[in-house]
Amino acid sequence: MLHRLITDPAFVRALRERDFTTVFAMAHDAGISFNRIAEACALKAERVSQIARGTTAVTALTTVERIAGGLRIPGALLGLAAQAWEDTAVHSTEPDHGDDPMKRRNRRCHVVGWVGV
């Protein structure tokens, strides 16, 4: 949802600081409505608007995780573990034979150089 913003240094800084006032405001300025953000993150549109205006803050980890998942923000940018959907970004030369968690783990270990772990 935020493909273009992920390359903006100010946006990335806001993500790393979990400054959702800036994150939501920049997303809105990029043409994403508060209603669309709310729907994607399972939040009320009014809450998203309040966060964007700075009148309320995101403090619960579960909310941060919902925002990451809903807006497809890589977990690392928010200090979280990789999101489930990020597993599809792991490239492998092996054919996919279904969703085998152990194979996924082994591919990730191989990608980051932890072969044999």
C-alpha positions in Angstrom: 0.0 0.0 0.0 2.9 2.4 0.8 5.4 1.3 -1.9 6.4 4.8 -2.9 6.8 6.1 0.7 9.0 3.2 1.8 11.9 4.9 0.0 11.3 8.3 1.6 13.9 8.9 4.3 11.5 10.9 6.4 8.9 8.2 6.2 11.4 5.5 7.1 12.6 7.6 10.1 9.0 7.9 11.3 8.6 4.1 11.0 11.7 3.4 13.0 10.6 5.9 15.7 7.0 4.5 15.5 5.8 8.0 14.8 2.4 7.1 13.4 1.3 10.7 13.4 3.9 11.3 10.6 3.3 7.8 9.0 -0.5 8.3 8.7 -0.2 12.0 7.7 2.4 11.2 5.0 0.2 8.3 3.7 -2.8 10.6 3.6 -0.8 13.2 1.7 0.2 10.5 -0.7 -3.5 9.9 -1.5 -4.4 7.1 0.9 -7.6 8.0 2.8 -7.9 7.6 6.5 -10.8 5.3 5.8 -8.6 3.1 3.7 -5.8 3.0 6.3 -8.4 2.2 9.0 -9.9 -0.6 7.0 -6.5 -2.1 6.2 -5.3 -1.9 9.8 -8.6 -2.9 11.5 -8.9 0.5 13.2 -11.7 3.0 13.3 -11.3 5.8 10.8 -11.7 8.4 13.6 -8.8 6.8 15.5 -6.6 7.0 12.4 -7.6 10.6 11.9 -6.8 11.4 15.6 -3.4 9.6 15.3 -2.6 11.6 12.1 -3.5 14.9 13.9 -1.4 13.9 16.9 -4.3 14.0 19.4 -3.8 10.3 20.3 -0.8 7.9 20.0 -0.3 4.3 19.2 1.1 2.6 22.4 -0.1 -1.0 22.2 2.2 -3.5 20.4 -0.8 -5.3 19.0 -1.8 -2.1 17.3 1.7 -1.6 15.9 1.6 -5.2 14.5 -1.9 -4.6 12.9 -0.6 -1.4 11.3 2.5 -3.3 10.0 0.4 -6.1 8.5 -2.4 -3.8 7.2 -0.1 -1.4 5.4 2.5 -4.1 4.5 5.3 -2.4 6.3 8.3 -4.7 6.7 8.6 -5.7 10.4 12.3 -4.6 10.6 11.3 -1.0 9.9 9.2 -1.0 13.1 11.5 -3.1 15.2 9.3 -6.2 14.8 9.9 -9.7 13.6 9.3 -10.3 9.9 5.6 -10.3 9.0 4.0 -13.5 7.6 3.6 -11.9 4.2 7.3 -11.1 4.0 8.1 -14.8 3.7 7.0 -14.6 0.1 9.9 -12.3 -0.6 12.4 -15.1 0.2 13.9 -16.2 -3.1 14.8 -19.9 -3.5 15.9 -22.0 -6.3 14.0 -24.9 -4.9 10.4 -25.5 -6.2 7.7 -24.6 -3.7 5.9 -27.8 -2.5 3.4 -26.2 -0.2 3.8 -24.2 3.0 6.4 -26.2 4.9 7.6 -24.0 7.9 10.9 -26.0 8.2 11.7 -25.5 4.6 10.9 -21.8 4.9 13.2 -21.6 8.0 16.0 -23.4 6.2 15.7 -21.1 3.2 15.8 -18.0 5.4 18.8 -19.3 7.3 20.6 -20.0 3.9 19.8 -16.5 2.6 21.3 -14.8 5.7 24.3 -17.2 5.8 23.2 -19.3 8.8 23.5 -22.6 6.8 23.5 -25.6 9.1 21.6 -23.9 12.0 
